[in-house]
Amino acid sequence: MEKRAPFATRFEETRGRFVEEAPSATRTPFQRDRDRIIHATAFRRLKQKTQVFVAHEGDHFRTRLTHSLEVAQIARTIARTLGLDEDLAETLALCHDLGHPPFGHAGEDQLDACMQPYDGFDHNAQSLRIVTRLERRYPQFDGLNLSWETLEGLVKHNGPLLGPDTMVKDLPAAFRDYPHLEALEIDQFAGPEAQVAALSDDIAYNNHDIDDGIAAGLFTIEDLMQLPVVGDVFRGVRVEYPAIDDRMVTYEAVRRLIGLWINDLVNETRARVKLHRPKSAADVRAMDGPLIAFSEGLEAPQRALRTFLYARMYKHYRVNRMRSKAKRVLADLFDVFLEEPQTLPPPWNGVAQPAEKPLRARIVCDYIAGMTDTFALEEHRRLFDSRTLT
């Protein structure tokens, strides 16, 4: 295990929480954040939220929950190797997808379309809304009252929020509504552990989409042979183990690919550390670019893989059919709840009915975004199936 890097985030120097609390006697601030996320309702719901396939399509495909766990495992490995705070990296990996609505990116696209007259919808911003407002488990505050470092890493999952062409007024509504947003230094890069979690997300979904795509019959190992790096790894496994079946070939190849991506990231980051010599996490945030990164040599193979998955998996007609149905389900639910808020269950109906339409739309959006795939389908059946009135 690496000793703690000078640029690691130090839990002893945490900037604290926006609602002051006594420290835990048994956990660091980031361990406490992790535990609050694991106990959150929004985290449990990830078990039945789409990654690529609708959750009920099969027990063997990834869901948002299993994806988040895989990201956390990769993030801990990288953080440990680089001498960073493993608990903070794991915490950020576990909470990065909390704001995803049902049915994956199809659900996000549809909710954003429904919310266009009312400031839109963004799943990253919704994650912040969940951990600062919508989760209500503690008598002293709304949300989870997470540490500054966790909130900062969460909002910067995709990098700085502000730039030459982006101001606060241009940000999604759920970001703008958070009163402490600018205190999170949104014009800078995230700390090192947050950067690790973000790229662990890339490693996880690139590789588990290969596994799920083959398992679903959307493409074959032979189709992957044309890809740089990926094809080489699959060929290597077949040469080394000529007697194993394609399923085992896939497992072994994906395992090796994850290791390849991790090793590339670690080596490139070490080279950047040697070049920039950051002395603190604050130095990492103030850099002109990310400290944690893949090498240029891996960028082209990664782009080729993403192009392949986009064409052969995300745009496959079976996935398109799921997306189409999912969009219709959410559009129907949004319309009926917005126009007939009395059909919402308590306590949602109590706050939605007297609200002006823009606020009511946001309440409806919060309710729908929190649904699992199966619950959304069941709500749609209850509201639109004329064979039942229950």
C-alpha positions as CSV (number, residue, x, y, z in Angstrom):
1,M,0.0,0.0,0.0
2,E,1.3,3.5,-0.9
3,K,1.9,6.0,1.9
4,R,-0.4,9.0,1.9
5,A,0.4,11.3,-1.0
6,P,1.1,15.0,-0.1
7,F,-1.8,16.0,-2.4
8,A,-4.3,13.6,-0.9
9,T,-7.4,15.0,0.8
10,R,-6.9,14.9,4.5
11,F,-9.9,14.0,6.6
12,E,-8.3,15.7,9.6
13,E,-8.5,19.0,7.7
14,T,-12.0,18.7,6.4
15,R,-13.9,21.9,5.8
16,G,-16.8,20.5,7.7
17,R,-20.5,20.4,7.1
18,F,-22.9,23.3,6.3
19,V,-24.9,22.3,9.4
20,E,-22.4,21.8,12.2
21,E,-22.4,18.4,13.9
22,A,-20.3,16.8,16.6
23,P,-17.7,14.5,15.0
24,S,-18.1,10.8,15.1
25,A,-16.2,8.9,17.7
26,T,-15.6,5.9,15.4
27,R,-15.5,7.1,11.8
28,T,-13.7,9.7,9.7
29,P,-16.0,12.4,8.1
30,F,-15.8,10.6,4.8
31,Q,-16.6,7.2,6.3
32,R,-19.6,8.9,7.9
33,D,-20.6,10.3,4.5
34,R,-20.4,6.9,2.9
35,D,-22.6,5.3,5.5
36,R,-25.2,8.0,5.1
37,I,-25.3,7.4,1.4
38,I,-25.6,3.6,1.8
39,H,-28.5,4.1,4.2
40,A,-30.3,6.6,1.9
41,T,-33.5,5.6,0.2
42,A,-32.2,7.0,-3.1
43,F,-29.2,4.6,-2.9
44,R,-31.5,1.5,-2.3
45,R,-33.6,2.5,-5.3
46,L,-30.6,2.1,-7.6
47,K,-31.1,-1.6,-7.5
48,Q,-34.0,-1.3,-9.9
49,K,-32.9,1.5,-12.1
50,T,-31.7,1.0,-15.6
51,Q,-28.0,1.0,-16.6
52,V,-28.6,0.1,-20.3
53,F,-31.3,-2.6,-19.9
54,V,-34.5,-2.0,-18.1
55,A,-34.1,-3.6,-14.7
56,H,-36.7,-6.3,-15.2
57,E,-35.1,-7.5,-18.5
58,G,-32.8,-10.0,-16.6
59,D,-31.2,-10.5,-13.3
60,H,-27.7,-10.8,-14.8
61,F,-27.5,-7.3,-16.4
62,R,-26.0,-4.3,-14.5
63,T,-28.3,-1.9,-12.7
64,R,-27.4,1.5,-11.4
65,L,-26.7,-0.1,-8.0
66,T,-24.3,-2.8,-9.3
67,H,-22.6,-0.2,-11.5
68,S,-22.1,2.1,-8.5
69,L,-20.6,-0.8,-6.5
70,E,-18.2,-1.6,-9.4
71,V,-17.2,2.0,-9.7
72,A,-16.5,2.1,-5.9
73,Q,-14.3,-1.0,-6.1
74,I,-12.2,0.5,-8.9
75,A,-12.0,3.9,-7.2
76,R,-10.8,2.3,-3.9
77,T,-8.1,0.4,-5.8
78,I,-6.8,3.5,-7.7
79,A,-7.0,5.7,-4.6
80,R,-5.1,3.2,-2.5
81,T,-2.4,2.8,-5.2
82,L,-1.9,6.6,-5.5
83,G,-1.9,7.2,-1.8
84,L,-5.3,9.1,-1.7
85,D,-8.2,8.9,0.7
86,E,-9.9,5.6,-0.2
87,D,-13.1,6.4,1.8
88,L,-13.7,9.7,0.0
89,A,-13.1,8.1,-3.4
90,E,-15.5,5.3,-2.5
91,T,-18.1,7.7,-1.1
92,L,-18.1,9.8,-4.4
93,A,-18.4,6.6,-6.5
94,L,-21.4,5.4,-4.5
95,C,-23.3,8.7,-4.8
96,H,-22.5,9.8,-8.3
97,D,-25.6,8.3,-9.9
98,L,-28.2,9.0,-7.1
99,G,-30.0,11.5,-9.4
100,H,-30.6,9.2,-12.3
101,P,-34.3,8.7,-13.0
102,P,-35.9,5.4,-14.1
103,F,-34.9,4.0,-17.5
104,G,-31.4,5.5,-17.6
105,H,-30.5,8.1,-20.2
106,A,-33.9,7.7,-21.9
107,G,-35.6,8.7,-18.7
108,E,-33.3,11.6,-18.3
109,D,-33.9,12.8,-21.8
110,Q,-37.7,12.6,-21.4
111,L,-37.8,14.3,-18.0
112,D,-35.6,17.1,-19.4
113,A,-38.0,17.4,-22.3
114,C,-41.0,17.5,-20.0
115,M,-39.3,20.1,-17.8
116,Q,-38.1,22.4,-20.6
117,P,-40.7,25.1,-19.7
118,Y,-39.7,24.8,-16.1
119,D,-35.8,25.0,-16.2
120,G,-35.1,21.4,-17.4
121,F,-33.7,18.3,-15.7
122,D,-30.1,17.2,-15.2
123,H,-29.2,14.0,-13.3
124,N,-26.0,15.3,-11.9
125,A,-27.8,18.4,-10.5
126,Q,-30.5,16.0,-9.2
127,S,-27.9,14.1,-7.2
128,L,-27.1,17.3,-5.3
129,R,-30.8,18.0,-4.8
130,I,-31.2,14.5,-3.3
131,V,-28.3,14.7,-0.8
132,T,-29.1,18.3,0.3
133,R,-32.9,18.4,0.2
134,L,-35.0,15.4,-0.8
135,E,-33.6,12.8,1.6
136,R,-35.2,13.4,4.9
137,R,-33.8,11.1,7.6
138,Y,-32.5,13.4,10.3
139,P,-34.4,15.7,12.6
140,Q,-31.7,18.4,12.5
141,F,-31.6,19.0,8.7
142,D,-33.0,18.1,5.3
143,G,-30.7,16.0,3.1
144,L,-27.7,14.1,4.4
145,N,-25.5,17.1,5.5
146,L,-22.5,15.6,3.8
147,S,-19.0,17.0,4.2
148,W,-17.7,19.9,2.0
149,E,-15.3,17.6,0.2
150,T,-18.1,15.1,-0.7
151,L,-20.4,17.8,-2.0
152,E,-17.6,19.4,-3.9
153,G,-16.6,16.2,-5.6
154,L,-20.3,15.4,-6.4
155,V,-21.1,18.6,-8.2
156,K,-17.8,18.5,-10.2
157,H,-18.2,14.9,-11.4
158,N,-17.8,16.2,-15.0
159,G,-15.3,18.9,-14.1
160,P,-15.6,22.6,-13.2
161,L,-19.1,24.0,-13.4
162,L,-18.0,27.4,-14.5
163,G,-15.8,28.4,-17.4
164,P,-15.3,31.0,-20.1
165,D,-18.7,30.4,-21.6
166,T,-20.6,29.2,-18.6
167,M,-21.9,31.3,-15.7
168,V,-24.1,30.4,-12.7
169,K,-27.2,31.5,-14.5
170,D,-26.5,28.9,-17.2
171,L,-26.4,25.9,-14.8
172,P,-29.2,23.5,-14.2
173,A,-31.9,24.7,-11.8
174,A,-31.0,22.1,-9.1
175,F,-27.5,23.5,-9.0
176,R,-28.7,27.2,-8.9
177,D,-31.2,26.5,-6.2
178,Y,-28.5,25.2,-3.8
179,P,-27.6,28.2,-1.5
180,H,-24.0,27.0,-0.9
181,L,-23.1,26.2,-4.5
182,E,-20.4,28.9,-5.0
183,A,-18.8,28.0,-1.7
184,L,-17.9,24.7,-3.4
185,E,-15.3,26.5,-5.6
186,I,-17.2,25.5,-8.8
187,D,-14.8,27.4,-11.1
188,Q,-12.0,24.9,-10.2
189,F,-11.3,21.2,-10.8
190,A,-12.4,18.7,-8.3
191,G,-10.1,17.2,-5.7
192,P,-8.0,14.2,-6.5
193,E,-10.4,11.6,-5.1
194,A,-13.3,13.0,-7.0
195,Q,-11.2,12.9,-10.2
196,V,-10.5,9.2,-9.5
197,A,-14.2,8.4,-8.9
198,A,-15.1,10.1,-12.2
199,L,-12.6,8.1,-14.3
200,S,-13.5,4.9,-12.4
201,D,-17.0,5.5,-13.7
202,D,-15.6,5.5,-17.2
203,I,-13.6,2.3,-16.6
204,A,-16.6,0.5,-15.1
205,Y,-19.2,1.3,-17.8
206,N,-16.8,0.8,-20.7
207,N,-16.0,-2.7,-19.6
208,H,-19.3,-3.9,-18.1
209,D,-21.1,-2.7,-21.3
210,I,-18.9,-5.1,-23.2
211,D,-19.9,-7.9,-20.8
212,D,-23.7,-7.0,-20.9
213,G,-23.7,-6.5,-24.7
214,I,-22.3,-9.9,-25.4
215,A,-24.6,-11.6,-22.8
216,A,-27.6,-9.9,-24.4
217,G,-26.6,-11.0,-27.9
218,L,-26.2,-7.5,-29.2
219,F,-22.8,-8.2,-30.6
220,T,-20.2,-11.0,-30.5
221,I,-16.6,-11.5,-29.5
222,E,-15.7,-11.6,-33.2
223,D,-17.3,-8.1,-33.6
224,L,-14.9,-6.8,-31.0
225,M,-11.8,-8.2,-32.7
226,Q,-11.6,-5.2,-35.0
227,L,-11.1,-2.8,-32.0
228,P,-7.7,-1.6,-30.9
229,V,-6.6,-2.9,-27.5
230,V,-9.9,-4.6,-26.8
231,G,-9.5,-6.9,-29.8
232,D,-5.9,-7.7,-28.7
233,V,-7.0,-8.6,-25.2
234,F,-9.7,-10.9,-26.4
235,R,-7.3,-12.6,-28.9
236,G,-4.8,-13.0,-26.1
237,V,-7.3,-14.8,-23.9
238,R,-8.4,-17.2,-26.7
239,V,-4.8,-18.0,-27.5
240,E,-3.9,-18.7,-23.8
241,Y,-7.1,-20.6,-23.1
242,P,-8.3,-22.3,-26.3
243,A,-10.6,-24.7,-24.6
244,I,-12.8,-22.3,-22.6
245,D,-16.2,-21.1,-23.9
246,D,-17.1,-17.6,-25.0
247,R,-18.7,-16.7,-21.7
248,M,-15.4,-17.5,-19.8
249,V,-13.4,-15.7,-22.5
250,T,-15.5,-12.6,-21.9
251,Y,-15.1,-12.7,-18.2
252,E,-11.3,-13.0,-18.4
253,A,-11.0,-10.4,-21.1
254,V,-13.1,-7.9,-19.2
255,R,-11.0,-8.5,-16.1
256,R,-7.8,-7.9,-18.0
257,L,-9.2,-4.8,-19.7
258,I,-10.2,-3.2,-16.3
259,G,-6.6,-3.9,-15.1
260,L,-5.2,-2.4,-18.3
261,W,-7.3,0.8,-17.9
262,I,-6.4,1.1,-14.2
263,N,-2.7,0.7,-14.8
264,D,-2.7,3.2,-17.6
265,L,-4.5,5.8,-15.4
266,V,-2.0,5.2,-12.5
267,N,1.0,5.5,-14.7
268,E,-0.2,8.6,-16.4
269,T,-1.2,10.2,-13.1
270,R,2.2,9.5,-11.6
271,A,3.9,11.2,-14.6
272,R,1.7,14.2,-14.1
273,V,2.4,14.3,-10.4
274,K,6.1,14.3,-11.2
275,L,5.6,17.1,-13.7
276,H,3.3,19.4,-11.6
277,R,4.4,18.4,-8.0
278,P,1.2,19.3,-6.2
279,K,1.7,19.7,-2.5
280,S,-2.0,19.6,-1.4
281,A,-5.5,18.8,-2.6
282,A,-6.0,22.6,-3.1
283,D,-3.1,22.6,-5.5
284,V,-4.8,19.8,-7.5
285,R,-8.0,21.9,-7.7
286,A,-6.2,25.0,-8.8
287,M,-4.4,23.3,-11.8
288,D,-5.3,24.2,-15.3
289,G,-6.3,20.7,-16.1
290,P,-7.0,17.4,-14.4
291,L,-4.2,15.6,-12.5
292,I,-5.9,12.2,-12.7
293,A,-6.0,11.1,-16.4
294,F,-5.6,8.4,-19.0
295,S,-2.6,8.5,-21.3
296,E,-2.9,9.9,-24.8
297,G,-2.1,6.4,-26.1
298,L,-5.3,5.0,-24.5
299,E,-7.6,7.8,-25.8
300,A,-7.9,6.6,-29.4
301,P,-8.7,3.0,-28.3
302,Q,-11.2,4.4,-25.8
303,R,-12.9,6.5,-28.4
304,A,-13.1,3.5,-30.8
305,L,-14.8,1.4,-28.1
306,R,-17.3,4.1,-27.3
307,T,-18.1,4.6,-30.9
308,F,-18.6,0.8,-31.3
309,L,-20.8,0.6,-28.2
310,Y,-22.9,3.6,-29.3
311,A,-23.7,2.0,-32.7
312,R,-24.0,-1.7,-31.7
313,M,-25.5,-1.4,-28.2
314,Y,-27.0,2.0,-27.2
315,K,-28.6,2.3,-30.6
316,H,-29.6,-1.3,-31.1
317,Y,-33.2,-1.7,-32.1
318,R,-34.0,-3.7,-28.9
319,V,-32.5,-0.9,-26.8
320,N,-34.3,1.7,-28.9
321,R,-37.6,-0.1,-28.3
322,M,-37.0,0.0,-24.5
323,R,-36.1,3.7,-24.8
324,S,-39.2,4.5,-26.8
325,K,-41.5,2.7,-24.3
326,A,-39.8,4.3,-21.3
327,K,-40.2,7.8,-22.8
328,R,-43.9,7.3,-23.4
329,V,-44.4,6.0,-19.8
330,L,-42.6,9.0,-18.2
331,A,-44.3,11.5,-20.5
332,D,-47.7,10.1,-19.6
333,L,-46.9,10.1,-15.8
334,F,-45.6,13.7,-16.0
335,D,-48.6,15.0,-17.8
336,V,-51.2,13.4,-15.5
337,F,-49.4,14.4,-12.3
338,L,-48.9,18.0,-13.5
339,E,-52.5,18.5,-14.6
340,E,-54.1,16.4,-11.8
341,P,-51.8,16.7,-8.8
342,Q,-54.5,15.1,-6.6
343,T,-53.5,11.8,-8.2
344,L,-50.1,12.0,-6.5
345,P,-49.8,10.0,-3.3
346,P,-49.2,11.7,0.0
347,P,-47.1,13.7,1.0
348,W,-46.5,14.7,-2.6
349,N,-50.1,15.7,-3.4
350,G,-50.3,17.9,-0.3
351,V,-47.4,20.1,-1.5
352,A,-48.2,19.9,-5.3
353,Q,-51.9,20.8,-5.3
354,P,-51.5,24.4,-3.9
355,A,-48.3,25.1,-5.8
356,E,-48.0,27.3,-8.8
357,K,-47.3,25.4,-12.0
358,P,-43.5,25.9,-12.2
359,L,-43.0,24.7,-8.6
360,R,-45.6,21.9,-9.1
361,A,-43.6,20.7,-12.2
362,R,-40.5,20.5,-10.1
363,I,-42.3,18.5,-7.4
364,V,-43.7,16.1,-10.0
365,C,-40.2,15.8,-11.5
366,D,-38.7,15.0,-8.1
367,Y,-41.4,12.3,-7.6
368,I,-40.8,10.7,-11.0
369,A,-37.0,10.9,-10.9
370,G,-37.1,9.0,-7.6
371,M,-39.0,6.0,-9.1
372,T,-37.4,2.7,-9.9
373,D,-38.1,1.2,-13.4
374,T,-40.6,-1.3,-12.0
375,F,-42.4,1.3,-9.9
376,A,-42.8,3.6,-12.9
377,L,-44.3,0.8,-15.0
378,E,-46.6,-0.1,-12.1
379,E,-47.7,3.5,-11.6
380,H,-48.4,3.8,-15.3
381,R,-50.5,0.6,-15.2
382,R,-52.5,1.9,-12.3
383,L,-53.2,5.2,-14.0
384,F,-53.7,4.2,-17.6
385,D,-54.9,0.6,-17.6
386,S,-58.7,0.7,-18.0
387,R,-59.1,-2.8,-16.7
388,T,-58.3,-1.8,-13.2
389,L,-59.4,1.1,-11.1
390,T,-57.0,0.5,-8.1
